[in-house]
């Protein structure tokens, strides 16, 4: 008992350190666009007269938490800004999820491997990153895993109170993000398992008919009651989904259209011509999990599939079904942002630990060796990723360098568009232009041509524009040609400085010590551009005429 308690407490403390450390990274810059929208929504609330967030891309659970916590703190004359409050809640929910993972694993794993799963969750880079954003993903994961834990308790003990807790957590998860409705499948399947125990009755008799009818009525009753309670919780947590249903439906149609690719916007262009599962396997999972955790998890999940085929077990089945419900429904969308599959990240830790637990039954030595390999490899990648938060934000670093090294009164052209500009101060002539609409917007193209003609320096603030458009020259020929010309020096600009903050392992002093960097700019763009973009500074070495720029942009 002491070992278990000490183990889980130590792991939670470790996970809390990784999540709470440097929550003020970027010094208050709204580097994640959803952080901006959530804080704006919380700022416009005024209890009780104005509680409509007017923002339905997410539910209102986190928005209300941020707002009411601030009101309580004000009552005690304590000051705390919404921005940091949102990040504190993300870190808190992410930390508490570690305990739920441990409790879930105890249903079908030994203590040591349940602790291993919780430790892997504590050091999963993708979860640590989400905990550093004032966005709802961490809260969503917490409520989903809470719902999963209580439905497993219901399967184990067949007590209605656990089904009630499941429904409440399920409702709160929907109050965080409406797509949590996918948990309805494992919920109803668990109820079906408990309502219809034993094998399916094929023999027809009055006794069997009555038994099956009773089981069916029990299933229907419990399902309706559970869903009703979940919806009631959802209505309390997100009342304006119903009170402002027109606005909610309009937003749901818009967000749903983006997700399935019904219409394209500039910030989903990275997903054009990408293949579901393959994209996540290449651009998300190796970075968010680390290659070791990913490979072990694949092996563990394959083993689970084999076990379920040979001898179905209800707990393992529900855990796997929950994973598939969350992962597959998001993986096959057109929009494949990292945050969409983030709720599935803890399952990879569970599957990895499960594999090693089964190895332990066959060979303790092999299991121990693989455990060391998995932990060492994952921790290595975690430390490398976490180094991002140990350094000054790259946007601030680049701004400081520019202010010290570029001549006063220089004209600087910034590549803007759905990202925060570097916090550049000093006596400069700055212009920020949107480079997403080069193909279709003649006015924007003219402004860019004029800006390039006047600029002494041109700054690319991330890979979002050039990398996505150069990948698709057949769709965006003007934009692809423009960036090819820039990098080839045909625009008269030469790169003089590049600022990076890649995941890194460093030993010894910054100069002269051992340093191993892991360039990750080619990952799914939100993985890098929000907290460690690559910033490139170009200097004009050769003046071109307006007509020269026009020819390049028009492909003449």
C-alpha positions in Angstrom: 0.0 0.0 0.0 2.8 2.4 0.9 4.6 1.6 -2.3 1.5 2.3 -4.4 0.7 5.5 -2.6 4.3 6.8 -2.8 4.5 5.8 -6.4 1.4 7.5 -7.7 2.0 10.6 -5.6 5.6 10.9 -6.9 4.3 10.5 -10.5 1.6 13.1 -10.0 4.2 15.5 -8.6 6.4 14.9 -11.6 3.6 15.3 -14.0 2.5 18.5 -12.3 6.1 19.9 -12.6 6.1 19.3 -16.4 2.7 20.9 -16.7 2.8 23.9 -14.3 6.3 25.0 -15.0 6.6 28.1 -17.2 2.8 28.6 -17.8 3.6 32.2 -18.6 5.8 31.2 -21.6 5.7 33.8 -24.4 5.2 36.5 -21.7 1.5 36.8 -22.4 1.5 36.7 -26.2 -1.6 35.1 -27.6 0.4 32.6 -29.7 -2.6 30.2 -29.8 -5.6 31.7 -31.6 -8.0 29.7 -29.5 -6.5 31.1 -26.3 -7.4 34.6 -27.6 -11.0 33.6 -28.4 -11.6 31.9 -25.0 -10.2 34.8 -23.0 -12.2 37.3 -25.0 -15.3 35.2 -24.3 -14.6 35.1 -20.6 -13.9 38.9 -20.5 -17.4 39.7 -21.9 -19.3 37.8 -19.2 -21.1 39.6 -16.4 -23.0 37.5 -13.8 -26.0 37.3 -13.9 -27.0 39.7 -16.7 -24.7 38.6 -19.5 -23.5 35.0 -19.4 -23.7 34.2 -23.2 -20.1 33.6 -24.3 -21.0 34.2 -28.0 -18.4 31.6 -28.8 -19.3 28.0 -29.5 -16.3 26.5 -31.2 -15.8 25.0 -27.7 -18.2 24.5 -24.8 -18.5 26.9 -21.9 -17.2 24.7 -19.1 -13.7 26.2 -19.2 -14.9 29.7 -20.0 -17.2 29.7 -17.0 -14.5 28.2 -14.8 -12.1 31.0 -15.7 -14.7 33.7 -15.2 -16.1 32.5 -11.9 -12.7 31.8 -10.4 -11.7 35.3 -11.3 -14.8 36.7 -9.6 -14.0 34.7 -6.4 -10.4 36.0 -6.4 -11.7 39.5 -6.9 -13.9 39.1 -3.8 -10.7 38.4 -1.8 -8.9 41.3 -3.5 -6.6 39.0 -5.4 -5.6 39.8 -9.0 -5.2 37.0 -11.6 -5.5 37.5 -15.3 -7.8 35.3 -17.4 -5.0 34.2 -19.6 -2.9 32.7 -16.9 -6.0 31.3 -15.1 -6.9 29.4 -18.3 -3.4 27.8 -18.4 -3.6 27.0 -14.7 -6.8 25.0 -15.3 -5.3 23.2 -18.2 -2.3 22.2 -16.1 -4.5 21.1 -13.3 -6.9 19.0 -15.4 -4.0 17.4 -17.2 -2.3 16.5 -13.9 -5.5 15.0 -12.4 -5.8 12.8 -15.5 -2.7 10.9 -14.4 -4.6 9.5 -11.4 -7.6 8.4 -13.6 -5.2 6.6 -15.9 -3.7 4.7 -13.0 -7.1 3.8 -11.6 -8.3 2.6 -15.1 -5.2 0.4 -15.5 -5.8 -1.2 -12.2 -8.9 -3.0 -13.6 -6.7 -5.2 -15.8 -3.0 -4.6 -15.0 -0.6 -5.2 -12.1 0.2 -2.3 -9.8 3.7 -1.8 -11.3 2.4 -1.5 -14.8 -0.5 0.7 -13.8 2.1 3.0 -12.3 4.2 2.7 -15.5 1.1 3.8 -17.6 0.5 6.8 -15.3 4.3 7.7 -15.5 4.2 7.6 -19.3 1.1 9.9 -19.2 3.0 12.2 -16.9 5.9 12.6 -19.3 3.9 12.5 -22.7 5.1 15.6 -24.6 1.8 16.1 -26.4 -0.1 16.3 -23.1 2.5 18.6 -21.6 2.1 20.9 -24.5 -1.7 21.0 -24.3 -1.4 21.8 -20.6 0.6 24.9 -21.5 -2.3 26.4 -23.5 -5.4 28.1 -22.1 -7.5 25.8 -24.3 -10.0 23.1 -23.3 -8.2 20.0 -24.5 -6.8 19.1 -21.1 -10.2 19.5 -19.4 -11.8 17.4 -22.2 -9.3 14.6 -21.6 -9.9 14.7 -17.8 -13.7 14.4 -18.1 -13.5 11.7 -20.8 -11.2 9.6 -18.7 -13.3 10.2 -15.6 -16.3 8.9 -17.5 -14.3 5.9 -18.7 -13.2 5.2 -15.1 -16.7 5.2 -13.7 -18.2 3.1 -16.5 -15.5 0.5 -15.7 -16.5 0.7 -12.0 -20.1 0.1 -13.1 -19.0 -3.0 -15.1 -17.1 -4.2 -12.1 -19.6 -3.6 -9.4 -22.9 -3.2 -11.3 -23.9 -0.3 -9.0 -26.1 2.5 -10.4 -24.2 5.3 -8.6 -21.2 4.7 -10.9 -23.4 5.0 -13.9 -24.6 8.3 -12.5 -21.0 9.5 -12.1 -20.3 8.4 -15.7 -23.2 10.4 -17.1 -22.2 13.5 -15.2 -18.6 13.3 -16.4 -19.9 12.6 -19.9 -22.1 15.6 -19.8 -19.3 17.8 -18.6 -17.1 16.5 -21.4 -19.7 17.5 -23.9 -19.8 20.9 -22.1 -16.2 21.2 -22.9 -16.4 20.1 -26.5 -19.5 18.8 -28.2 -17.7 16.0 -30.2 -17.4 14.2 -26.9 -20.7 12.7 -27.8 -18.7 9.8 -29.3 -18.4 8.4 -25.8 -22.1 7.5 -26.2 -21.0 4.3 -28.0 -18.8 2.8 -25.1 -21.4 4.0 -22.6 -24.3 2.1 -24.2 -22.1 -0.9 -24.9 -21.2 -1.1 -21.2 -24.8 -0.9 -20.2 -25.6 -3.6 -22.8 -22.9 -5.9 -21.3 -24.4 -5.5 -17.8 -28.0 -5.8 -19.0 -27.4 -9.0 -21.0 -24.8 -11.1 -19.1 -23.7 -14.4 -20.5 -23.9 -15.6 -24.1 -26.7 -14.7 -26.4 -29.7 -17.0 -26.0 -30.6 -18.7 -29.2 -33.1 -21.3 -27.8 -36.7 -20.1 -27.9 -38.8 -20.7 -24.9 -41.1 -18.7 -22.7 -38.3 -18.6 -20.0 -35.7 -17.3 -22.4 -38.1 -14.8 -24.1 -39.0 -13.4 -20.8 -35.3 -13.2 -19.7 -34.3 -11.5 -22.9 -37.2 -9.1 -22.8 -36.3 -8.2 -19.2 -32.7 -7.6 -20.2 -33.7 -5.5 -23.2 -36.0 -3.3 -21.0 -33.2 -2.9 -18.5 -30.8 -1.8 -21.2 -33.3 0.7 -22.6 -34.2 2.1 -19.2 -30.5 2.5 -18.1 -29.5 3.9 -21.4 -32.3 6.5 -21.5 -31.7 7.5 -17.9 -27.9 7.8 -18.5 -28.3 9.9 -21.6 -30.9 12.1 -20.0 -28.6 12.8 -17.0 -25.7 13.5 -19.4 -27.8 15.9 -21.4 -29.1 17.6 -18.2 -25.5 18.1 -17.1 -24.6 19.4 -20.5 -27.5 21.9 -20.4 -26.3 23.2 -17.0 -22.6 23.4 -18.1 -23.4 25.0 -21.5 -26.9 26.6 -21.2 -26.5 28.9 -24.2 -26.2 25.9 -26.5 -30.0 25.8 -26.0 -30.8 29.4 -25.1 -28.9 30.7 -28.2 -29.5 27.7 -30.4 -29.4 29.6 -33.6 -25.9 31.0 -33.0 -24.8 27.6 -31.7 -26.2 25.8 -34.8 -24.5 28.3 -37.1 -21.2 27.8 -35.4 -21.6 24.0 -35.4 -22.3 24.1 -39.1 -19.2 26.2 -39.7 -16.9 24.2 -37.5 -18.3 20.9 -38.9 -17.8 22.1 -42.4 -14.2 22.9 -41.7 -13.6 19.6 -40.0 -14.9 17.5 -43.0 -13.5 19.8 -45.6 -16.8 21.1 -46.9 -15.1 24.4 -47.5 -11.5 25.4 -47.2 -9.9 28.3 -45.3 -6.3 29.4 -45.2 -5.5 27.7 -41.9 -6.6 24.2 -43.1 -4.5 24.2 -46.3 -1.9 21.9 -44.7 -4.5 19.1 -44.8 -5.2 19.3 -48.6 -4.3 16.0 -50.3 -3.4 14.2 -47.0 -4.3 10.6 -46.1 -6.0 9.8 -42.8 -4.0 7.7 -40.3 -0.9 8.1 -42.5 -0.9 11.9 -41.7 -1.2 11.3 -38.0 1.4 8.6 -38.1 3.9 10.9 -39.8 3.1 14.4 -38.6 1.6 14.1 -35.1 2.1 10.9 -33.1 6.0 10.6 -33.4 6.3 14.2 -32.1 3.5 14.2 -29.5 4.3 10.8 -28.1 7.9 10.0 -29.1 8.8 7.1 -31.3 9.3 4.6 -28.5 5.9 5.2 -26.9 4.3 5.0 -30.3 5.9 1.7 -31.3 5.2 0.0 -27.9 1.6 1.3 -28.0 1.0 -0.2 -31.4 2.3 -3.5 -30.2 0.1 -3.3 -27.1 -3.0 -2.5 -29.1 -2.4 -5.3 -31.6 -2.1 -7.7 -28.6 -5.4 -6.4 -27.2 -7.1 -7.1 -30.5 -5.8 -10.7 -30.5 -7.0 -11.1 -26.9 -10.4 -9.8 -27.7 -10.8 -12.1 -30.7 -9.8 -15.1 -28.7 -11.5 -14.4 -25.4 -13.4 -11.1 -25.1 -13.1 -9.3 -21.8 -15.5 -6.5 -21.0 -13.1 -4.0 -19.4 -10.5 -4.3 -22.1 -13.2 -4.1 -24.7 -14.7 -0.9 -23.3 -11.2 0.7 -23.0 -10.4 -0.2 -26.6 -13.8 0.9 -27.9 -13.4 4.3 -26.2 -10.0 4.7 -27.8 -11.3 3.9 -31.2 -14.3 6.1 -30.8 -12.1 9.0 -29.9 -9.2 8.4 -32.3 -10.9 7.2 -35.5 -13.7 9.8 -35.5 -11.1 12.5 -35.5 -8.4 10.8 -37.6 -10.6 10.5 -40.6 -11.6 14.2 -40.7 -10.3 16.5 -43.3 -8.9 18.8 -40.6 -6.3 16.8 -38.7 -5.0 19.2 -36.0 -3.0 17.7 -33.2 -5.6 18.9 -30.7 -8.2 16.7 -32.4 -6.5 13.5 -31.5 -5.0 14.7 -28.2 -7.7 13.0 -26.1 -6.3 9.6 -27.4 -2.8 10.3 -26.2 -3.2 8.6 -22.7 -4.4 5.4 -24.4 -1.0 5.0 -26.0 0.6 4.9 -22.5 -2.0 2.4 -21.4 -1.4 0.1 -24.4 2.3 0.3 -23.9 2.1 -0.7 -20.3 -0.3 -3.5 -21.1 2.2 -5.0 -23.5 4.9 -5.0 -20.9 2.5 -6.4 -18.3 1.8 -9.4 -20.6 5.5 -9.8 -21.3 6.0 -9.9 -17.5 3.8 -13.0 -17.3 6.1 -14.7 -19.8 9.5 -13.3 -18.9 10.3 -10.8 -16.1 13.7 -10.1 -17.6 12.4 -9.2 -21.1 9.7 -7.1 -19.6 12.2 -5.2 -17.4 14.5 -4.6 -20.4 11.7 -3.3 -22.5 10.5 -1.1 -19.7 13.9 0.5 -19.4 14.1 1.0 -23.2 10.6 2.5 -23.3 11.1 4.8 -20.3 14.5 5.9 -21.4 13.5 6.7 -24.9 10.3 8.5 -23.9 12.0 10.5 -21.2 14.8 11.5 -23.6 12.3 12.9 -26.0 10.3 14.6 -23.2 13.4 16.3 -21.8 14.2 17.5 -25.4 10.7 18.9 -25.9 10.5 20.4 -22.5 13.7 22.4 -23.2 11.5 24.7 -25.2 10.0 26.1 -22.0 13.4 26.4 -20.4 14.5 28.9 -22.9 13.3 32.4 -23.8 10.4 32.4 -26.3 11.9 32.4 -29.8 9.7 35.4 -30.8 11.1 37.5 -28.0 14.7 36.3 -28.8 14.3 37.3 -32.4 12.8 40.7 -31.5 15.6 41.5 -29.1 18.2 40.6 -31.8 16.4 42.7 -34.5 16.2 45.7 -32.2 19.9 45.5 -31.4 21.3 44.6 -34.9 19.0 46.2 -37.5 19.6 49.9 -38.4 17.2 52.5 -36.9 14.4 53.5 -39.2 14.7 50.3 -41.3 11.5 49.3 -43.1 10.5 45.8 -42.1 7.9 43.7 -43.9 6.3 41.1 -41.7 4.6 38.0 -43.0 1.4 38.0 -41.0 -1.9 36.0 -41.3 -3.4 34.0 -38.4 -0.4 34.2 -36.2 0.9 36.7 -33.6 3.5 39.1 -34.9 6.8 39.1 -33.0 6.7 41.8 -30.3 9.1 44.1 -32.1 9.8 47.4 -30.5 12.2 50.2 -31.6 12.2 52.9 -34.2 11.3 50.8 -37.3 8.8 51.2 -40.1 6.8 48.0 -39.7 4.2 46.6 -42.1 2.4 43.3 -41.6 0.7 41.8 -44.6 -1.4 38.7 -45.2 0.4 36.3 -47.7 -2.4 33.7 -47.8 -4.3 35.4 -50.6 -1.7 35.9 -53.3 -3.5 33.6 -55.7 -6.9 35.4 -55.8 -6.6 38.9 -54.2 -5.2 41.4 -56.6 -5.3 44.2 -54.0 -3.4 42.1 -51.5 -0.9 41.2 -54.2 -0.4 44.8 -55.0 0.2 45.7 -51.4 2.8 42.9 -51.1 4.6 44.1 -54.3 4.7 47.6 -52.9 5.8 46.4 -49.5 8.6 44.3 -51.0 9.8 47.3 -53.1 10.0 49.5 -50.0 11.3 46.9 -47.5 14.8 46.7 -46.2 14.1 43.5 -44.4 11.5 40.7 -44.7 10.6 38.5 -41.8 8.9 35.1 -42.1 7.4 34.3 -38.7 6.7 30.6 -39.1 6.4 27.8 -41.7 2.6 28.1 -42.0 2.5 29.9 -45.4 5.5 28.9 -47.4 5.6 25.2 -46.5 1.9 24.5 -47.2 1.9 26.4 -50.5 5.1 25.0 -51.9 3.8 21.5 -51.2 0.8 22.3 -53.5 2.2 24.3 -56.5 -0.5 22.9 -58.7 -3.2 24.6 -56.5 -1.2 27.7 -55.4 1.3 28.4 -58.3 1.7 32.1 -57.6 2.4 31.6 -53.9 4.7 28.6 -54.5 6.6 30.6 -57.1 6.9 33.6 -54.8 8.6 31.6 -52.0 10.8 29.7 -54.4 12.0 33.0 -55.7 12.5 34.3 -52.2 14.6 31.3 -51.1 16.6 31.4 -54.4 17.5 35.0 -53.9 15.5 36.1 -57.0 13.5 38.7 -55.0 16.7 40.4 -54.0 16.6 39.2 -50.4 19.1 37.0 -48.6 18.5 35.2 -45.3 20.8 36.7 -42.7 19.5 35.1 -39.5 17.3 32.1 -38.5 15.9 31.7 -35.0 14.9 28.3 -33.8 13.8 26.7 -30.5 13.8 23.0 -31.5 13.5 20.3 -28.9 17.0 19.9 -27.7 19.3 17.9 -25.4 22.1 20.1 -24.1 24.9 19.2 -21.7 27.4 21.7 -20.4 27.6 25.4 -21.3 25.7 26.9 -24.2 28.9 27.5 -26.1 31.2 24.6 -26.3 28.9 22.0 -24.6 27.2 19.0 -26.2 24.0 19.9 -28.0 21.6 17.7 -29.9 18.7 19.3 -31.7 15.6 17.7 -33.2 14.2 19.9 -36.0 10.4 19.4 -35.9 9.2 22.1 -38.2 7.7 19.6 -40.6 5.3 18.2 -38.0 1.6 19.2 -38.1 2.0 22.9 -38.0 0.2 23.7 -34.7 2.8 21.5 -33.0 5.5 24.0 -33.6 4.1 27.3 -34.7 2.3 28.1 -31.4 5.2 27.6 -29.0 8.4 27.2 -31.0 8.2 28.5 -34.6 11.2 29.0 -36.8 11.7 32.7 -37.6 13.7 33.8 -40.6 15.1 37.3 -41.3 15.9 38.3 -44.8 17.8 41.4 -45.9 17.4 43.2 -49.2 20.7 42.9 -51.0 19.4 43.9 -54.5 16.7 46.4 -55.3 14.1 45.2 -57.8 11.6 47.3 -59.6 7.8 47.1 -59.2 7.5 45.4 -62.6 10.1 42.8 -61.5 8.0 41.8 -58.5 4.9 41.8 -60.6 6.4 39.4 -63.1 7.4 37.0 -60.3 4.0 37.1 -58.6 2.1 36.8 -61.9 4.3 33.9 -63.2 5.1 35.9 -66.3 
